[in-house]
Amino acid sequence: MKKLLLSFAAVAVIASTYSCRETPEEKPVEVEINETEYEIKEAGESAADRAEDALNEAGDAIENAAEEVHNEVHDATH
């Protein structure tokens, strides 16, 4: 019986401590929306930058390939 009472007391102390714990304040919906909009904007800009870099690299590769073909044709005809 003594163990049962001590166990019950321990559970009661744990439960009361846990229930008195502070919970973090929830952010207002407007703040969440603004943060999400910012994250979406940043992700879009980053994707646009990567796409622009890829297009520039592709353009450079095409120019180099065209120059090589031109040189090969020139060498073959002269």
Beta strands, then each sheet from edge to edge (+ up, - down):
end
